[in-house]
């Protein structure tokens, strides 16, 4: 009997020690208000517990929507972005008529923006963020955050363009001229509105010049002409580009190769 009492007492001690930060509240308003206090103090881990506690009393009372929103924000502030995205999404599903839905959808997009890594890494979250911002603009074109969403898209596309340009550079450095030329052209086609577009056209020109020089005679003209086509694009679309002078020098070399072929034929 004494052994059983000792086991029960030990279990109670272990149980009480295992959750020292267990939060307490008696009503949804109390849980929410304590959660806000912790959020404002930067104690997001404790705030999360209180906001989750609001739902112990259901999801139809007056504090539920606010708790859902601040739960998502708490996860975002603590850099738990996937959990934040889940909670923002849950808000849009449960509280569809809430007037804050546009704001919530913008913050949802920001969770993917916040997860967007350095350009060298996988850009799945960058692409997801761009899709979410575009969806926001489509749904709320006159919203006060629409311009900010456009700026975020431009910022993220710069990163995507840089990644694509970096991939083309790798072919360039390995002297894989055909792959490099095609990759540079792809950068321009996909990211024409970024700072990498004019550099990409110049890269395509350089590599078509070298590719043409190494090609069999009946393919040379076609490849030199592709280099010239990229010069024409660069000159017409980016007349003030800082790479235009260098591009002119490459163009002259391309033209010289074309003239030599015509004279030899």
WOTA-V625236 format. One record per helix or strand of 2 or more residues. SS is the DSSP state (a for helix, b for strand). FROM is the first residue (numbers start at 1). TO is the last residue. Records with the same first field share a line. If there is no record, write none. Layout:
# WOTA-V625236
SS: FROM-TO ; FROM-TO
This chain:
# WOTA-V625236
a: 2-18 ; 28-40 ; 44-57 ; 64-77 ; 81-94 ; 101-115 ; 124-139 ; 146-173 ; 177-190 ; 197-214 ; 217-237 ; 244-264
